[in-house]
Amino acid sequence: MPLFFLITIVTGVVTRYLLKRNNDEALNIAGVVTAIIFLLSLVFAPWQIQLGLLILVFVLSNKLLKKNFS
Protein backbone atom coordinates (compact mmCIF):
# COMPACT_ATOMS: atom_id res chain seq x y z
CA MET A 1 0.00 0.00 0.00
CA PRO A 2 1.58 3.29 -1.05
CA LEU A 3 1.81 5.82 1.75
CA PHE A 4 2.35 8.97 -0.32
CA PHE A 5 -0.97 10.35 0.93
CA LEU A 6 0.71 10.85 4.32
CA ILE A 7 2.84 13.62 2.81
CA THR A 8 -0.15 15.97 2.81
CA ILE A 9 -0.97 15.21 6.45
CA VAL A 10 2.63 15.79 7.53
CA THR A 11 2.72 19.05 5.56
CA GLY A 12 -0.42 20.25 7.32
CA VAL A 13 0.89 19.36 10.76
CA VAL A 14 4.21 21.08 10.09
CA THR A 15 2.40 24.19 8.80
CA ARG A 16 0.30 24.31 11.94
CA TYR A 17 3.34 23.85 14.17
CA LEU A 18 5.40 26.56 12.45
CA LEU A 19 2.61 29.13 12.55
CA LYS A 20 1.56 28.34 16.12
CA ARG A 21 3.47 31.27 17.60
CA ASN A 22 2.17 33.91 15.18
CA ASN A 23 -0.87 36.14 15.49
CA ASP A 24 -4.45 34.88 15.36
CA GLU A 25 -5.00 35.57 11.66
CA ALA A 26 -2.05 33.39 10.70
CA LEU A 27 -3.45 30.64 12.90
CA ASN A 28 -6.79 30.85 11.11
CA ILE A 29 -5.07 30.63 7.74
CA ALA A 30 -3.02 27.67 8.93
CA GLY A 31 -6.19 25.98 10.13
CA VAL A 32 -7.84 26.41 6.76
CA VAL A 33 -4.74 25.14 4.96
CA THR A 34 -4.58 22.13 7.27
CA ALA A 35 -8.24 21.31 6.66
CA ILE A 36 -7.76 21.50 2.89
CA ILE A 37 -4.66 19.34 3.12
CA PHE A 38 -6.55 16.81 5.25
CA LEU A 39 -9.31 16.59 2.65
CA LEU A 40 -6.71 16.10 -0.08
CA SER A 41 -5.08 13.34 1.93
CA LEU A 42 -8.43 11.56 2.12
CA VAL A 43 -8.73 11.76 -1.66
CA PHE A 44 -5.23 10.29 -2.09
CA ALA A 45 -5.68 7.65 0.63
CA PRO A 46 -5.89 3.99 -0.39
CA TRP A 47 -9.37 2.56 -0.83
CA GLN A 48 -9.09 0.49 2.37
CA ILE A 49 -8.74 3.63 4.47
CA GLN A 50 -11.52 5.40 2.58
CA LEU A 51 -13.83 2.41 3.08
CA GLY A 52 -13.04 2.31 6.79
CA LEU A 53 -13.81 6.01 7.18
CA LEU A 54 -17.05 5.61 5.22
CA ILE A 55 -18.20 2.80 7.51
CA LEU A 56 -17.27 4.87 10.55
CA VAL A 57 -19.29 7.83 9.27
CA PHE A 58 -22.34 5.64 8.62
CA VAL A 59 -22.21 4.07 12.08
CA LEU A 60 -21.76 7.39 13.87
CA SER A 61 -24.42 9.16 11.83
CA ASN A 62 -26.97 6.42 12.55
CA LYS A 63 -26.25 6.64 16.27
CA LEU A 64 -26.58 10.43 16.22
CA LEU A 65 -29.82 10.32 14.23
CA LYS A 66 -31.35 7.79 16.62
CA LYS A 67 -30.28 9.93 19.57
CA ASN A 68 -31.79 13.11 18.09
CA PHE A 69 -35.13 11.52 17.17
CA SER A 70 -35.60 9.79 20.53
N, C-alpha and C positions, 0 to 999 in steps of 0.2 A: 504494500500500500504506500503510494507516494505521500510524503509529508510536506510537500511544498506549500500547502495551504496554511501551515503554521507560520510561515514568514509574515503574513499579514497580521496575525495576532501578535507576534513578537514586535512588529513595527508599531502597532497601536499601543502596546504596553510601554515601550521605550519612549514614544512620544508623550504619553501621559506622565511618565516619570520625569522626563526632562523639563516639562513645562509646569511641574507641580509647584515650583517656588515663584512663579510669575504672578501677575495680577489676575483678577477674576475673569476678565475677558479672554485672556489666553487660555485659562482653564476651560472655559466654555467651548472655545474653538477646538481644543484638544479633545474634549469629550465628544464633540460632533465627529471629528476625524476618527476617533477610536470606534465609535458606533458604525460609521461607514466601513471601516476596515473590518470590523467584526462581521458585518453582513457580507462583505466580499469573501471573507474566509469561509463562511457557510456555503457560498456558491461554489468555491473551489474545493470544498471538503469531499472526501470519498463518499460514495453512495451509502455505505454502511453507517457512517456518522449522520448523514442526512436522514436516513430512515429511522435511526434511533431517536433523533430530535423530534421527528414528526410523530412518532408513537408517544413520546413524552408530552408533547403539546396536546395531543388528543386525550390522553388520560387526565392531564391536569385541567383541561377545559371542561371535560365532562364532570369532574368533581366540583369545579367552581359553579357550573350551571346548575347542578343538583342542589348545591348549597344556597344559591341565590333564589331558586324557585321554591324552596321548602319554607 
